[in-house]
């Protein structure tokens, strides 16, 4: 049958009865159909992925746009590597300096510290924020060996280094961990603020930093017993400052049922020969203690500490009689 006859015969198996045209064989059409379906599938899936990505990006951008940046304060920011430093100091203190505290869990202690700081307003800290931390770091203070200081930290720490049975706040676990460091968080961030932290004088009173020191100072005073000591600076006019941590917090939290006497060691610069024990500010301290039924004594230039001053300045004329 020629081509013309084939096209005129609608009953021929290769003719489409609806169009009177030759039908393509299945072996020719099916691969193209399969490819078309895959292409459509890939297209649909690709569009779906793009839609999902668009939604995710939109949500993330929305969240970031809705967040405010951490506040800018007038004080220095958190000490770099703060967490790593306090963790290392915790291990050093509990495993080397005071092995009797080796059962303390430093990871838990550091976590409790960070929980007290992170994601919180650095101008809204409270004593309650630090209580779990204090509970984890509690240590027994030996009677007659608590050493307070006010405006005389260097001398007090020099003395406690050569007389390690005496403990300043910085010689306790918590004080040792953060001595000389700065820290704060921010209400909108789960990280510490390395850029700036509130200043107690310029920004707000209840800073994360100041509330910590007030809280641990109160705890130290409450746990002191027997005869306690304070090193005061006799070469300034307000040797006892009612606004200092010692004047605001520590002296008022000594327990009269546990503390019998407070001894004030009033230390002067080597060139200063004044008698500070008779000054009005020292009398103010004595009056506070008398009302709380705690005995008070005052000694000018306590000799063991005076010797430490002279070790640093052995040629000074006032050291001849001491040495």
ABEGO torsion letter per residue (X at the ends): XBAAAAAABAABAABBAAAGBBBBBAAAAAAAAAAAAAAAAAAAAAAAAAAAAAAAAAAAAAAAAABBBBBBBABBBBBBGAAAAAAAAAAAAAAAABAAAAABBAAAAAAAAAAAABGBBAAABBAAAAAAAAAAABBBBBBGABBBBBGAAAAAAAAAAABAABBBAAABAAAAAABGBBBBBBAABABBBAABBBBAAAABABBAAAAAAAAAAAAAAAABBEBBBBBBBAABABABBAABAAAAAAAAABBAAABABBBBBBBBBAABABBAAABAAAAAAAAAAAAAGBBBBBBBGBAAAAAAAAAABAABAAAAAAX
